[in-house]
Amino acid sequence: MSQTKVFSFASGNDISQALSEFVAQASSEAIARSGRFTVAFSGGSLPATVCRFLVDNGDVDFAKWHVFWADERCVKLDDSESNFALVKSELLDPLTQAGRGIPADQVVHISEALVHDSAAAAADYQSRMEQVFADAAHAGSFPAFDCVLLGIGPDGHTCSLFPGHPLLEETTKWVASIDDSPKPPPRRITLTLPVVNHAARVAFVATGAGKRDMLKRIIESKDADLPAARVAPASGSVYWFLDSAAAQDLSASTTAKFCL
Ligand SMILES: O=C1O[C@H](COP(=O)(O)O)[C@@H](O)[C@H](O)[C@H]1O
């Protein structure tokens, strides 16, 4: 049974500071336990919020990170729609410039050669994930990410898992393709719900009043029509990092003071 904690912060800077501490702690615990930290990033507004202070956090051993994407658009890596490009500019490039770069073979992004064929791109992405999570692959199980960082859309989607879409029922694949995303661009690849629900920690990040109704439905009503409400890692925890505008419809008893 997963544990859920909801944190509300006064400002975007406060969220970013807390996320820097949260990810740093998740990273140190994972590295102490297994010698590495496996993390999946979403795109959208999340990379800038998560990475604002993380890059300068001297407690993080980025050389031991293995970076994945929770979802990716089937576009070239330098396209303005690319989730890779967001993480590159917010995290990978600044770390390289600071002499603390993540080794390139530990940054597992979509194959640019396959972006014209989403099914092939998803299969290729899964096979590269299987190399990192070899034990899970051999056991026919699912990978257990140390941390999955998720955004939500105003329709309640997370990763590229959209309300009412058949991909929500996927039970075997680690990575799936979608060619009819209601939010452009239409062709994408995404982690599946079983993978997200095997993670040790899932952190949702949502800001702005535009998401407040949706957050009430997801967090308090647990409306299963909304993909984000189906995120409940079997032996992991879910954390919500919200600003006060996004959290304003939640009951006071739902939110907790941030502490690690
Ligand atoms: O399309 C996507 O949207 C969601 C939400 O983005 P946001 O800008 O509203 O935070 C994002 O989490 C996902 O990775 C992305 O592909």
The ligand as a Tripos MOL2 file, in Angstrom:
@<TRIPOS>MOLECULE
LIG
   16    16     1     0     0
SMALL
NO_CHARGES

@<TRIPOS>ATOM
      1 O1          2.7690   16.6840  -22.5720 O.2       1 LIG1
      2 C1          3.2100   16.6550  -21.4510 C.2       1 LIG1
      3 O2          2.5550   17.3010  -20.4410 O.3       1 LIG1
      4 C2          2.7320   16.9450  -19.0650 C.3       1 LIG1
      5 C3          2.3080   18.1470  -18.2280 C.3       1 LIG1
      6 O3          3.0720   19.2800  -18.6090 O.3       1 LIG1
      7 P1          2.9540   20.6910  -17.8450 P.3       1 LIG1
      8 O4          3.7090   21.6690  -18.7210 O.co2     1 LIG1
      9 O5          1.5010   21.0180  -17.6960 O.co2     1 LIG1
     10 O6          3.6500   20.5340  -16.5310 O.co2     1 LIG1
     11 C4          4.1690   16.5110  -18.7940 C.3       1 LIG1
     12 O7          4.2590   15.9960  -17.4810 O.3       1 LIG1
     13 C5          4.5920   15.4600  -19.8140 C.3       1 LIG1
     14 O8          5.8970   14.9890  -19.5640 O.3       1 LIG1
     15 C6          4.5440   16.0810  -21.1760 C.3       1 LIG1
     16 O9          4.9680   15.1880  -22.2060 O.3       1 LIG1
@<TRIPOS>BOND
     1     1     2 2
     2     2     3 1
     3     2    15 1
     4     3     4 1
     5     4     5 1
     6     4    11 1
     7     5     6 1
     8     6     7 1
     9     7     8 2
    10     7     9 1
    11     7    10 1
    12    11    12 1
    13    11    13 1
    14    13    14 1
    15    13    15 1
    16    15    16 1
@<TRIPOS>SUBSTRUCTURE
     1 LIG1         1 GROUP 0 **** ****
